[in-house]
Structures are given as structure tokens and as C-alpha cells.
Amino acid sequence: MGFKFWLKVAFMIGSFGLVIYGMQQLRSSDFAREAQKDDSALSLLLGGETRPLNWCLPETKKVEILSEKGEVLKALTSTQDISSVCEILIGPISTDVVQKSQFNRRLVASDAKGATKTLEQAANSPYFRADEMPMSSVMLEKVLQRLLQP
């Protein structure tokens, strides 16, 4: 029994230990909580109810964040900020919520040619509508709160 044999045995025991550790981590309450968050990429990977959506125009150059009254609160021009509000994770929304909600213009994306596309939001909620398609997006709500902080 040479060195190679003991090296293989040690490798197999180490691998088995890592498998046991991984199984325990997957069963932990922290992992379950993280996997159930609506804005978690892990939830998307594991088959959660959220899906990615890019609601903006293909060549978006500017996105304006509007108040409930329609006033421009902030204009986003950096590609990172535009990407954070255009490429979102969306979740389901019930028809009752859609019927009860009053949607107002919240984001307006425009390209270099002057074409615009609007995303609407129900007041004080994570419910949005783009092209008459209602959706929920906790992630977008958090991004908007972050971008509007002074």
C-alpha cells in the first residue's frame, strides 16, 4: 500500500465530508429563507416564481423616475443605473390586486431616437405594469428606493 493509495483514500474521505457538509447547509433554515425571497437570484435558480424581464427599449439612453404627480424626480443616464431599473425580476400578481390598483407612470425609458416606453406603478406597492402587463417586483421597488435616497 503505497503513497498513491493513501492519497486516494484521503481524497475520498475529504470529498465525502464535503458532501455531508453541503447537505447540512442545504437543509439549514438560512438557506430556506434565502431561497424563498422574491428578489433572490437563488430563488430564480431553484425555480421560484420570479422571472427576469427587460421592459426598456433595446437602446435605452435615459430613464426618468417620476413622482406620483408625474414630476421628474431623477434622470438616470449611467448604464449601471439604467440596467438596474430595466432588467428586473418579476413575480405573479393576482387579478384582484390589478382591479383594485390605480397605476401611475413611474419610469419612462427613452432611446437616442426619442422613442419612449413607460412603466407604471400602483401607489405605495411593489406592483407594476408595462405594456398593460401587470407584475410584482420587490427588487425594482428596492432599487427605486435606493436610487431616490439623497
C-alpha positions in Angstrom: 0.0 0.0 0.0 1.8 2.9 -1.3 1.5 6.6 -1.1 -1.0 6.9 -4.0 -3.4 4.5 -2.3 -3.5 6.6 0.9 -3.8 9.8 -1.1 -6.9 8.4 -2.9 -8.4 7.3 0.4 -7.8 10.7 2.0 -9.3 12.4 -1.1 -12.4 10.1 -0.9 -12.9 10.8 2.8 -12.5 14.5 2.3 -14.9 14.5 -0.6 -17.4 12.6 1.5 -17.1 15.1 4.3 -17.7 17.9 1.9 -20.9 16.2 0.6 -22.2 15.8 4.2 -21.4 19.4 4.9 -23.2 20.6 1.7 -26.3 18.5 2.6 -26.5 20.1 6.0 -26.1 23.6 4.6 -28.9 23.0 2.0 -31.2 21.9 4.8 -30.5 24.9 7.0 -33.2 27.5 7.8 -30.9 30.3 6.5 -30.7 28.6 3.1 -34.5 28.0 3.0 -35.2 31.7 3.9 -32.8 32.9 1.2 -34.3 30.6 -1.4 -37.8 31.9 -0.7 -37.0 35.7 -1.1 -38.7 37.2 -4.2 -35.6 39.2 -5.2 -33.1 36.4 -4.7 -31.1 35.1 -7.6 -31.0 31.8 -5.7 -34.8 31.6 -5.9 -34.7 32.1 -9.7 -32.0 29.3 -9.9 -34.1 26.9 -7.8 -37.3 27.5 -9.8 -39.0 30.2 -7.8 -41.9 32.2 -9.2 -39.8 35.1 -10.2 -38.7 35.6 -13.8 -36.3 38.1 -15.5 -37.8 40.8 -17.7 -36.2 43.7 -19.6 -39.1 46.2 -20.0 -37.0 49.0 -21.6 -36.3 49.8 -25.2 -33.3 47.9 -26.8 -31.1 51.1 -27.0 -32.2 52.9 -23.9 -30.1 56.0 -23.2 -32.1 57.6 -20.3 -34.6 56.6 -17.7 -36.6 59.1 -15.8 -38.0 58.3 -12.4 -41.3 60.1 -11.9 -43.3 61.1 -8.8 -47.0 60.2 -8.3 -47.8 63.6 -9.7 -45.7 63.0 -12.8 -42.8 65.2 -11.9 -39.3 64.0 -12.8 -37.5 63.1 -9.6 -34.3 61.8 -11.1 -32.9 61.1 -14.6 -30.7 58.1 -14.9 -28.0 58.1 -17.7 -25.3 55.7 -16.5 -25.5 52.2 -17.9 -25.4 50.6 -14.5 -28.4 52.6 -13.1 -30.3 52.0 -16.3 -29.6 48.3 -16.2 -30.7 48.1 -12.5 -34.2 49.5 -13.3 -34.7 47.9 -16.7 -33.5 44.3 -16.1 -35.8 43.2 -13.2 -37.1 40.1 -11.6 -40.9 39.9 -11.8 -43.3 37.8 -9.8 -47.0 36.9 -10.1 -49.8 39.3 -9.2 -53.5 38.4 -8.5 -56.3 39.8 -10.6 -57.9 41.3 -7.5 -54.9 43.5 -6.9 -54.9 44.6 -10.6 -58.5 45.5 -10.5 -58.2 47.5 -7.2 -55.0 49.3 -8.1 -54.6 52.7 -9.7 -51.4 52.6 -11.8 -49.5 55.8 -12.4 -46.5 56.5 -14.6 -43.3 55.7 -12.6 -40.5 55.2 -15.1 -40.0 56.5 -18.6 -37.3 54.9 -20.7 -36.1 56.8 -23.9 -33.6 56.0 -26.6 -31.5 58.2 -28.8 -34.2 58.5 -31.5 -36.7 59.9 -29.0 -38.9 56.8 -28.7 -40.2 56.2 -25.1 -41.6 53.3 -23.1 -43.4 53.7 -19.8 -43.6 51.5 -16.7 -46.5 52.2 -14.3 -46.7 51.5 -10.6 -49.6 51.2 -8.2 -49.2 53.7 -5.3 -47.1 52.5 -2.3 -46.8 49.0 -3.5 -44.4 46.7 -5.5 -47.0 46.3 -8.2 -46.0 47.5 -11.7 -47.4 47.4 -15.2 -45.6 47.5 -18.6 -47.4 47.3 -21.9 -50.6 46.6 -19.9 -48.9 43.5 -18.4 -49.2 43.6 -14.6 -46.4 42.2 -12.4 -44.9 42.4 -9.0 -41.3 43.3 -8.4 -39.9 43.7 -4.9 -36.5 44.0 -6.4 -37.4 47.0 -8.5 -39.1 48.7 -5.5 -35.9 48.3 -3.5 -33.8 49.7 -6.4 -36.1 52.7 -6.7 -35.9 53.4 -3.0 -32.1 53.2 -3.2 -31.8 55.5 -6.2 -34.1 58.1 -4.7 -32.1 58.5 -1.5 -30.1 61.7 -1.3 
